[in-house]
Amino acid sequence: MKTLRNIGIATLFIVALGLAGHADRTNEIVNSLNPHVYELIKGLGHDTDSEIAKEYMAHKEYYDILSDKNLW
């Protein structure tokens, strides 16, 4: 029973580290975005920072080109 408890604690710890890492990565991406790109992605219907970071990373080249050309 003690071994099972230790496995459960270790699993919870690993899950917590994974969630914290995801949150840190999301914040890093969102904080590096040009404010206009952030608002553009948000206007597409992506409400959370996680969704915005995912959309940006999926189409990074496109958004970087828009940001470089200052098309706003």
Summary of the structure (lengths in Angstrom):
residues: 72
radius of gyration: 17.8
end to end distance: 62.0
largest distance: 62.3
contacts: 155
relative contact order: 0.11
helix: 83%
strand: 0%
